[in-house]
Amino acid sequence: MREVGIGIAGFGTVGGGVLSILENHAPEIEARLGARIVVRRVAVRDPAKERAVSLRPALVTTRLDDLLEDPKVEVVVELIGGTGEAYDLVTGALSRGKHVVTANKALIAARGEAIFRLAVERGVDVYYEGAVCGGIPIIRTLREALASDRIQSLHGIVNGTTNYILTGMAERGEPLSRALAEAQRLGYAEADPTLDVSGGDAAQKLCILAQLAFGARLRPEEVLTEGILALEPQDFQWGRDFGYALKLLAIARRVERGEGEPPGLDQIEARVHPAFIPRDSLLAGVRGAFNAVLLRSEALGPSMLFGQGAGALPTGSAVVADIIDLSRNIVASSPGRVPLPPATPRVGLRAHAEIRCGYYLRFTVKDVPGVLARIATGLAQRRISIAAVQQREQADGGGAVPLVFVTHGAREADVKSAIAEIDRYDTTLAPTRLIRIESL
Ligand SMILES: NC(=O)c1ccc[n+]([C@@H]2O[C@H](COP(=O)([O-])OP(=O)(O)OC[C@H]3O[C@@H](n4cnc5c(N)ncnc54)[C@H](OP(=O)(O)O)[C@@H]3O)[C@@H](O)[C@H]2O)c1
């Protein structure tokens, strides 16, 4: 039987999952591939470390170059993480005509362009299914299953840590600090959760997905990104009253060019932020550390992928599926069978100020007559139309009360300018909380 030699760089959470799957599912893999995948080398930093999955000592090396220099390694599987050594390893492999599998979203989001260019030049492949949503085959779906279709929008819960935290806040009424501590205790959040709670991780993933779905070329810092740190339990309660669930969403959506706008590329909105969504929607039912991506495409209509977005075996399954696909290309002598995203963008980025959606605005105001009307006037002056208003509590003697407005679709710049004005009123006692509403 034909053998395909691979070298695995990194034997932590994902590396261990990859080897277990290769070993435990070997008969199925050989039957589906018609070839045998053979692990030639495994690179780690500390060979003496205790590991959850046992490793034959003869395979172990601490030199990443051993993977590059071994002619029997046809595929380099990069699972060390980071954008420095990982970049050198990946480009070193491609330069030598080796194929690459990686689960490294930071690397693809930050340096994908150079990596893809080199791969095309050398006639080799780069697969990266594990980089977004762990085990969920969203990248293969966009590259292959929906290759015939035109994607209109993508709404994803792509960060399990924040979804776990928000589920705790929604279901147990916990403040963010307690829900985060619980996520850390259970291993769903890192000791330093900044990249997750800031929305930065989701923005990296959105860049990768928007490239495949729309042909966008975005850097994470170009995505409108707001994390979950400012959310309070009362926002979940208000949202529930209006029929909403609150999720951190990664959103990319094709938008019409406005009348009078100069001709140019089609545009997309690209944003990551907490969003109210209908409580009976499929995405609202995605609880805990699970991930999901809802796509809308012209021919298929709505479709959704759901599953575990991280962990040894879920991510390992995506990485091994990539190794199998790449091995099929090698066996059939058809590298580049599924082309990498082209360097030239097919869409531009809509300015964030021009985004249109519904808004939840929680004002903190003095409980005196006329406040509601004054705010309504401030909104109406900017053509922001109000769908609902709620005021639950009353504070005697002009104390602070929350006053919640839900708007119909409005332009982001108009809403921001109305808030800036209303926050200057002497009856406004704290900065206004804005949460966007997605009808899905
Ligand atoms: N964990 C997940 O659920 C998940 C999900 C999706 C994507 N990913 C991505 O998968 C990648 C790996 O994540 P992970 O969670 O498996 O990380 P991890 O548990 O920290 O493992 C990293 C591994 O890389 C090895 N390593 C680091 N630098 C090295 C070097 N210079 N030379 C040789 N070995 C080196 C480490 O060796 P030692 O063991 O000796 O320290 C360790 O085995 C990351 O890009 C991550 O973003 C992870």
PDBQT file of the ligand as one rigid body, heavy atoms in Angstrom, charges set to zero:
ROOT
HETATM    1  N1  LIG A 501      -6.367  23.536  21.790  1.00  0.00    +0.000 N 
HETATM    2  C1  LIG A 501      -7.390  23.646  20.971  1.00  0.00    +0.000 C 
HETATM    3  O1  LIG A 501      -8.497  23.234  21.299  1.00  0.00    +0.000 OA
HETATM    4  C2  LIG A 501      -7.210  24.267  19.611  1.00  0.00    +0.000 A 
HETATM    5  C3  LIG A 501      -8.325  24.403  18.757  1.00  0.00    +0.000 A 
HETATM    6  C4  LIG A 501      -8.156  24.931  17.468  1.00  0.00    +0.000 A 
HETATM    7  C5  LIG A 501      -6.894  25.342  17.064  1.00  0.00    +0.000 A 
HETATM    8  N2  LIG A 501      -5.824  25.219  17.931  1.00  0.00    +0.000 N 
HETATM    9  C6  LIG A 501      -4.515  25.659  17.451  1.00  0.00    +0.000 C 
HETATM   10  O2  LIG A 501      -3.648  24.521  17.389  1.00  0.00    +0.000 OA
HETATM   11  C7  LIG A 501      -2.316  24.925  17.662  1.00  0.00    +0.000 C 
HETATM   12  C8  LIG A 501      -1.774  24.062  18.816  1.00  0.00    +0.000 C 
HETATM   13  O3  LIG A 501      -2.567  24.286  19.965  1.00  0.00    +0.000 OA
HETATM   14  P1  LIG A 501      -2.450  23.356  21.278  1.00  0.00    +0.000 P 
HETATM   15  O4  LIG A 501      -3.600  23.722  22.138  1.00  0.00    +0.000 OA
HETATM   16  O5  LIG A 501      -2.264  21.933  20.901  1.00  0.00    +0.000 OA
HETATM   17  O6  LIG A 501      -1.112  23.945  21.931  1.00  0.00    +0.000 OA
HETATM   18  P2  LIG A 501      -0.239  23.323  23.118  1.00  0.00    +0.000 P 
HETATM   19  O7  LIG A 501      -1.051  22.332  23.894  1.00  0.00    +0.000 OA
HETATM   20  O8  LIG A 501       0.384  24.454  23.831  1.00  0.00    +0.000 OA
HETATM   21  O9  LIG A 501       0.898  22.509  22.345  1.00  0.00    +0.000 OA
HETATM   22  C9  LIG A 501       1.934  23.123  21.646  1.00  0.00    +0.000 C 
HETATM   23  C10 LIG A 501       2.986  22.081  21.336  1.00  0.00    +0.000 C 
HETATM   24  O10 LIG A 501       3.999  22.648  20.533  1.00  0.00    +0.000 OA
HETATM   25  C11 LIG A 501       5.262  22.276  21.041  1.00  0.00    +0.000 C 
HETATM   26  N3  LIG A 501       6.192  23.337  20.660  1.00  0.00    +0.000 N 
HETATM   27  C12 LIG A 501       6.065  24.672  20.841  1.00  0.00    +0.000 A 
HETATM   28  N4  LIG A 501       7.133  25.328  20.322  1.00  0.00    +0.000 NA
HETATM   29  C13 LIG A 501       7.933  24.377  19.812  1.00  0.00    +0.000 A 
HETATM   30  C14 LIG A 501       9.189  24.390  19.147  1.00  0.00    +0.000 A 
HETATM   31  N5  LIG A 501       9.826  25.542  18.912  1.00  0.00    +0.000 N 
HETATM   32  N6  LIG A 501       9.734  23.238  18.760  1.00  0.00    +0.000 NA
HETATM   33  C15 LIG A 501       9.098  22.056  18.987  1.00  0.00    +0.000 A 
HETATM   34  N7  LIG A 501       7.904  21.969  19.607  1.00  0.00    +0.000 NA
HETATM   35  C16 LIG A 501       7.339  23.112  20.016  1.00  0.00    +0.000 A 
HETATM   36  C17 LIG A 501       5.071  22.125  22.529  1.00  0.00    +0.000 C 
HETATM   37  O11 LIG A 501       6.086  21.281  23.041  1.00  0.00    +0.000 OA
HETATM   38  P3  LIG A 501       6.110  20.803  24.592  1.00  0.00    +0.000 P 
HETATM   39  O12 LIG A 501       4.899  19.928  24.746  1.00  0.00    +0.000 OA
HETATM   40  O13 LIG A 501       7.360  20.044  24.735  1.00  0.00    +0.000 OA
HETATM   41  O14 LIG A 501       6.029  22.067  25.400  1.00  0.00    +0.000 OA
HETATM   42  C18 LIG A 501       3.676  21.476  22.568  1.00  0.00    +0.000 C 
HETATM   43  O15 LIG A 501       3.795  20.081  22.427  1.00  0.00    +0.000 OA
HETATM   44  C19 LIG A 501      -2.381  26.424  17.971  1.00  0.00    +0.000 C 
HETATM   45  O16 LIG A 501      -2.075  27.140  16.806  1.00  0.00    +0.000 OA
HETATM   46  C20 LIG A 501      -3.826  26.633  18.367  1.00  0.00    +0.000 C 
HETATM   47  O17 LIG A 501      -4.284  27.957  18.108  1.00  0.00    +0.000 OA
HETATM   48  C21 LIG A 501      -5.960  24.700  19.176  1.00  0.00    +0.000 A 
ENDROOT
TORSDOF 0
